[in-house]
Amino acid sequence: MTAYDATHGFSDQYIVEIEVFHKVVKEAGLTVVPQYFSKFPNSDLATVSINLLAKADG
């Protein structure tokens, strides 16, 4: 885990919880397309997520 955190820190990639990321996406006027969302591992301990973002309706 330390190497993962260090690699992202040195490359200016910021690690945030999935729920926090989705909240910020919504605040930016976007939405996550649910059928293209995935997380690895597929549990509450996920450290990687894949998201397709789209312009929010309305």
C-alpha positions as CSV (number, residue, x, y, z in Angstrom):
1,M,0.0,0.0,0.0
2,T,2.8,2.4,0.8
3,A,4.3,2.1,-2.8
4,Y,0.8,2.7,-4.2
5,D,0.3,5.8,-2.1
6,A,3.8,7.1,-2.9
7,T,3.5,6.5,-6.7
8,H,0.2,8.5,-6.8
9,G,1.6,11.2,-4.6
10,F,4.6,11.8,-6.7
11,S,2.5,11.9,-9.9
12,D,-0.1,14.4,-8.4
13,Q,-2.8,11.8,-8.4
14,Y,-4.9,12.2,-5.3
15,I,-6.5,9.2,-3.6
16,V,-10.0,9.9,-2.4
17,E,-12.9,7.6,-1.3
18,I,-15.3,6.6,-4.1
19,E,-18.2,8.3,-2.4
20,V,-16.2,11.6,-2.1
21,F,-15.2,11.4,-5.8
22,H,-18.9,10.8,-6.9
23,K,-20.0,13.8,-4.7
24,V,-17.4,16.1,-6.4
25,V,-18.4,14.8,-9.8
26,K,-22.0,15.8,-9.1
27,E,-21.0,19.2,-7.8
28,A,-19.1,19.7,-11.1
29,G,-22.4,19.2,-13.0
30,L,-21.5,15.7,-14.2
31,T,-22.8,12.3,-13.4
32,V,-21.4,8.8,-13.2
33,V,-22.9,6.4,-15.7
34,P,-23.8,3.5,-13.5
35,Q,-23.5,0.7,-16.0
36,Y,-19.9,1.7,-16.6
37,F,-18.8,2.0,-13.0
38,S,-16.6,-0.7,-11.6
39,K,-14.3,-1.0,-8.6
40,F,-11.4,-3.2,-7.7
41,P,-11.6,-5.2,-5.6
42,N,-15.3,-5.4,-5.7
43,S,-15.8,-4.7,-2.0
44,D,-15.8,-1.8,0.5
45,L,-12.0,-2.0,0.5
46,A,-11.7,-0.9,-3.2
47,T,-8.6,1.1,-4.1
48,V,-9.3,1.5,-7.8
49,S,-12.5,2.6,-9.6
50,I,-13.4,3.1,-13.2
51,N,-16.0,5.7,-14.1
52,L,-17.6,7.0,-17.2
53,L,-18.6,10.6,-16.6
54,A,-21.4,12.4,-18.5
55,K,-23.0,15.8,-18.5
56,A,-25.8,15.8,-15.8
57,D,-29.4,16.1,-17.1
58,G,-31.1,19.4,-16.4
